[in-house]
Amino acid sequence: MKCKKCKENAVISSPHLCRKHFIEYFEKKVHDCINKYGLIGRFDSICVASSGGKDSTAALYLMKKFFPESKVTALVIDEGIKGYRDKTLIDLKRFCAKNKINLNIISFKKEFGKTLDEIIKSKKLKIKPCNICGTMRRYLLNKYSRGYGCIVTGHNLDDEAQAIIMNLFRNQIDVLARLGPKTGISAQKNFTQRVKPLYFCSEKESAIYALLMGFDVSFNECPYVVESYRADLRDLLNDYESRHKGTKLNIVSSFLKMLPKLKARYANSSPITCKVCGEPSSKDVCNACTLVEKIR
């Protein structure tokens, strides 16, 4: 199988591209997404939500490449997942040192008094691990990215398709309105704007890019992911994609056509301030503070 642009062997079947032309294709797709949706200003200070995995490492590398004049910082949340996060942190530290990127590590243990492993083992919360982790991670990412122009996440096409279907199945239309390449309904005080430059890149493409670029990253999954609702939807969509190519892209493309009306519908919804921590919240006490109180 040959590259459709030259006579070299292709490294991917769809589209048929060699190493050189695939890298160009992937990077152009990310760059075009940034420009089309106005995700990042030329001189914005950029905080990249990093994990040491393929997607966030690709995003981190490309932010450094595309915005050499900007301050780029990697922000990682150490949940305290033994045998998983400790290993990805080693990879991330090595990558940041090699590429001269500042790395800020924030831990559940220091912020909340317990690691995620300890919270799960205590059995004080009858909530799935991913729901606990997601709430606390979002809280810390917003708190420690404040002051930056934006926070970049490594969410890819697969992630967004899953999120769209998940919120539809749960009848969470207000949450749907906050999705898209640039998250949120409108700019909000004390909320760092989150953006997704890898929005139109599939997970497969992201993995191939990481391999071709020689990123020293782990491809292991978090051990708690098997318990999540998202994992079921991921498997469902992967099955549909294998039988009906283009399913995920069609879901995301259709959603983007509806998104302006969804944002307009919820334009007047704005967060209040949590009475406990002072962070933005949809109610008097934010979800993170509610969880912390329960695990004490």
C-alpha positions in Angstrom: 0.0 0.0 0.0 1.6 3.3 -1.1 1.1 6.8 0.1 -1.4 8.7 -2.1 1.0 11.7 -2.2 4.2 9.9 -3.0 5.7 6.5 -3.7 6.6 5.7 -0.1 4.9 3.0 1.9 1.8 4.2 3.8 1.7 4.0 7.6 -2.1 4.3 7.7 -4.8 3.0 5.4 -7.3 5.8 5.7 -6.1 8.1 4.4 -3.2 6.3 2.6 -0.2 8.4 3.8 3.4 7.7 4.5 5.2 8.8 7.7 6.1 12.3 6.4 2.7 13.1 4.9 0.7 11.6 7.8 2.6 13.9 10.3 1.8 16.9 8.0 -1.8 15.8 7.7 -2.2 15.4 11.5 -0.5 18.7 12.4 -2.5 20.6 9.7 -5.7 19.2 11.1 -4.9 20.5 14.6 -3.7 23.8 13.3 -6.8 24.3 11.2 -9.0 23.5 14.2 -7.2 26.2 16.2 -7.7 28.8 13.5 -11.2 27.9 12.5 -12.6 28.1 16.0 -10.3 30.8 17.4 -9.1 28.5 20.2 -5.8 30.2 21.1 -4.5 33.7 20.6 -1.0 34.1 19.2 0.4 35.5 22.5 -1.8 33.7 25.0 -0.2 32.0 27.9 -1.1 28.3 27.4 -1.7 25.7 30.1 -1.9 22.2 28.8 -3.9 19.6 30.9 -1.4 16.8 30.7 -1.4 13.1 31.8 1.7 11.6 30.1 -0.6 9.8 27.6 -0.6 10.0 23.8 -3.3 12.7 23.3 -2.2 15.3 25.9 1.5 14.8 25.0 0.7 15.4 21.3 -1.2 18.5 22.3 1.6 19.7 24.5 4.2 19.2 21.8 2.1 21.0 19.2 1.4 24.0 21.5 5.1 24.4 22.0 5.7 24.1 18.2 2.8 26.3 17.0 3.2 29.0 19.7 7.0 29.4 20.4 6.5 32.9 21.6 3.9 31.9 24.2 4.4 30.6 27.8 3.5 26.9 27.6 3.0 25.1 30.9 2.0 21.4 31.5 -0.4 20.9 34.4 -0.9 17.4 35.6 -3.2 16.2 38.3 -1.8 13.3 40.3 -4.8 11.4 41.5 -2.7 8.8 43.3 -3.5 5.7 41.2 -0.8 3.2 42.1 0.8 1.5 39.1 -0.7 3.9 36.7 -0.3 7.6 37.4 3.1 7.1 39.0 4.3 5.6 35.7 2.8 8.2 33.4 4.3 10.9 35.6 7.8 9.5 34.8 7.1 9.7 31.1 5.7 13.3 31.4 8.6 14.5 33.5 11.0 13.1 30.9 9.1 14.7 28.0 8.9 18.1 29.7 12.6 18.1 30.6 13.6 17.2 27.0 11.4 19.9 25.5 12.1 22.6 28.2 8.5 22.8 29.3 7.5 23.9 32.8 5.6 21.2 34.6 3.2 21.8 37.5 2.1 18.7 39.5 -1.0 19.0 41.7 -1.9 16.0 43.9 -5.2 14.8 45.3 -3.4 13.8 48.5 -2.2 17.4 49.1 -5.4 19.1 48.0 -8.0 16.7 49.4 -6.1 14.7 52.1 -6.5 11.4 50.3 -5.5 9.8 47.0 -8.2 8.4 44.7 -7.1 4.9 45.7 -7.7 5.7 49.3 -11.0 7.3 48.6 -12.2 4.2 46.7 -11.0 1.8 49.4 -12.7 3.8 52.2 -16.1 3.0 50.5 -17.5 6.2 52.0 -18.8 7.2 48.6 -21.2 5.1 46.6 -20.1 6.7 43.4 -18.1 5.2 40.5 -14.4 6.1 40.6 -14.5 8.0 37.3 -17.3 10.3 38.6 -15.3 11.1 41.7 -12.1 11.6 39.7 -13.7 13.7 37.0 -15.3 16.1 39.5 -12.1 16.6 41.5 -9.8 16.8 38.4 -12.0 19.5 36.8 -12.0 21.5 40.0 -8.2 21.4 40.3 -7.6 22.1 36.6 -9.7 25.2 36.7 -8.1 26.3 40.0 -4.5 25.9 38.9 -4.9 27.2 35.4 -6.3 30.5 36.5 -4.4 33.4 35.0 -3.6 31.6 31.7 -5.2 32.5 28.4 -6.6 29.0 28.0 -6.3 25.5 29.2 -5.7 23.0 26.4 -7.0 19.4 26.7 -6.1 16.4 24.7 -9.7 15.4 23.9 -10.0 13.8 20.5 -12.8 13.0 18.1 -13.6 9.7 19.8 -13.8 11.4 23.2 -16.2 14.1 21.9 -18.5 11.5 20.1 -18.7 9.6 23.4 -19.5 12.7 25.4 -22.3 13.7 23.0 -24.0 10.3 23.1 -23.5 10.0 26.8 -25.2 13.3 27.6 -28.0 12.5 25.1 -28.6 9.1 26.8 -28.7 10.9 30.2 -30.9 13.7 29.0 -28.3 16.3 30.0 -29.0 18.8 27.3 -27.5 21.7 29.4 -24.2 19.8 29.6 -24.3 19.2 25.8 -24.4 23.0 25.3 -21.0 23.3 27.0 -19.3 20.9 24.6 -17.5 21.7 21.4 -13.9 22.7 20.4 -14.2 25.7 22.8 -16.0 24.5 25.9 -18.5 26.5 27.9 -21.5 28.6 26.8 -19.8 31.9 27.1 -16.8 33.5 28.8 -17.2 33.3 32.6 -15.3 35.0 35.4 -13.0 32.6 37.3 -13.3 29.9 34.6 -10.3 29.3 32.4 -11.4 28.8 28.8 -10.9 25.1 27.8 -10.1 24.3 24.2 -9.6 21.0 22.3 -7.2 21.4 19.4 -7.3 17.6 18.7 -11.1 17.8 18.3 -11.2 16.4 14.7 -8.3 13.8 15.2 -9.4 10.3 15.9 -7.9 8.3 18.7 -6.2 6.0 16.2 -4.6 9.0 14.4 -3.4 10.4 17.7 -1.9 7.0 18.6 -0.1 6.8 15.2 1.2 10.3 15.6 2.6 9.6 19.0 4.3 6.5 17.7 5.8 8.2 14.6 7.0 11.1 16.7 8.7 8.8 19.1 6.9 10.1 22.2 7.9 7.9 25.1 4.4 7.4 26.5 2.4 4.6 28.0 -0.7 3.3 26.1 -2.1 1.7 29.2 -5.6 2.6 30.5 -6.5 3.8 33.9 -7.5 0.7 35.9 -10.8 2.3 37.0 -12.0 3.0 33.4 -13.7 -0.4 33.1 -16.2 0.6 35.7 -17.3 3.8 33.8 -20.4 4.5 31.8 -18.2 6.1 29.2 -16.3 2.8 28.6 -19.6 1.1 27.6 -20.3 3.8 25.1 -16.8 3.7 23.8 -17.1 0.0 23.0 -20.5 0.6 21.4 -19.3 3.4 19.2 -16.1 1.4 18.3 -18.4 -1.4 17.1 -20.5 0.9 15.0 -17.4 2.6 13.6 -16.0 -0.8 12.6 -19.2 -1.6 10.7 -20.1 1.9 9.5 -17.0 3.9 8.8 -17.5 7.6 9.6 -20.0 7.1 12.5 -18.0 9.2 15.0 -17.2 12.0 12.6 -20.9 12.1 11.6 -22.0 12.4 15.3 -19.6 15.3 15.9 -20.4 17.1 12.7 -24.1 16.8 13.3 -23.7 18.0 16.8 -21.7 21.1 15.7 -24.6 22.1 13.5 -26.9 22.1 16.5 -24.4 23.7 18.9 -25.1 27.4 18.2 -28.8 26.9 19.1 -28.0 24.9 22.2 -25.6 27.7 23.4 -28.3 30.3 22.7 -30.8 28.3 24.7 -28.6 28.2 27.8 -27.0 31.6 27.2 -28.4 33.0 30.5 -27.1 30.2 32.7 -24.2 31.4 34.7 -22.3 29.9 37.7 -22.4 31.2 41.2 -19.7 31.0 43.8 -19.2 28.1 46.2 -19.8 29.1 49.8 -17.0 26.8 51.0 -14.1 27.3 48.6 -15.1 30.3 46.5 -14.7 28.5 43.2 -17.4 28.7 40.4 -20.3 26.4 41.0 -23.8 25.6 39.8 -25.1 25.5 43.4 -24.3 26.9 46.8 -21.7 24.2 47.6 -19.7 22.8 44.6 -19.5 19.1 43.8 -15.8 18.9 44.8 -16.5 20.4 48.3 -19.5 18.1 48.7 -17.3 15.0 48.0 -14.4 16.2 50.2 -16.8 16.6 53.1 -18.1 13.0 52.6 -14.7 11.4 52.6 -13.4 13.0 55.8 
